[in-house]
Amino acid sequence: MLELAPLQQVADQAIAFRIVDLEALDAIVEDEVLSRFARRTLNDDEAFRRLVPTAENIARVIYEKLAPAIAERSSAELVRVDVRETGKNTFAYGAIQ
């Protein structure tokens, strides 16, 4: 799950608005995350040579890849990356945890 900011308070109601084109966001995620990690052994990736690929570390690595790419290629700011390990375990990394 990707969570993007901001939400604007208008007349005591939170109004969410699109701040990045979803196709552009999909392309960023594909370029920075999926093409690198999907269907691969994470232990073989350079990002995890010194880190065990736990859900916490996966969230951190994905955040560190996506945050600068999103900032560079859009007007959005990545707030947090959540990795859901099981139905009861979700790990977050980012500015808001």
N, C-alpha and C positions, 0 to 999 in steps of 0.2 A: 504494500500500500504506500502510495506517495501522498503526502499531505503538504499542500502549498498554501502560503499566506498571501494576502491578508483576508480577513473578514471585516466588513464595515458595519458598524452599528448605525442603523437608520430607524428612527421612530421606535426605539426600544426592541427592534427585531434585528437579528443577525441576517444580513443579506450576503450571500456568497456570490461572487462573480468570477467569471473566467478571466484569468490573467495571463494565460498562455494557451496557444492553440494546441489542442489535444494531439493532432498529427505531429506537430513539432516535438511535443513531449514524448510521444511514442518513439520518434526517431532518436531522440537523445537517450532514452532508456535502452533502445536496441543497440546503439553505438557504444555506449559506455558500460552496459551491464550484460544484456542478454547475449550479445555476440561473443563476449569474453567468458561468461560463466555457465551459460545454459548447456546442459548435457555434457558437462566436463567434471573431472575430479578436481575439486577445489584445492586439495593438497598439492596438486601439480602446478597451480598458478603462483606466479611471483608474489602476489599480494598476500598469500598465505604461507609463504616459506618460513616466516617468523611468528605467524599467528595460527593458532588452532582454529579451523573454520567452524566455530560455534555460531549459533544464531546471533549472539551479541556481536561477535566479530564480523560476521557477514553483513549485518546492518551497518556497522561502522565503515567497512570497506565500500559498500554501495553508496553510503552517504558521501564519503570522501571522493568518490568518482563522479557522482551526479551533481553535487552542490556547485562546483565550479563550472561544469558544463551547462547546467541550467542557467546560471547567472550570465555566462558568456553568450549563450545562444537565445536568450529570451529576456523578458523584463521581470521574470518571476524569481523568487527566492525559495529554495528548498528548506522546509522547516524541519522535517523529521523523516526518517525511514523506519518503518516497522517491518519486522520479519516475524511471521506467525509460524512457530515451530509445531504447535499442536493447537487443538481447540481451546486449550487453557493457558498456553504459554505464548506470549508475544513479547518480543524484545525491540526496544526503540533506541535510536541513536540520532542525535541532531541538536539543534538549538533549543527545542522544547522536548523534554523527555518525560 
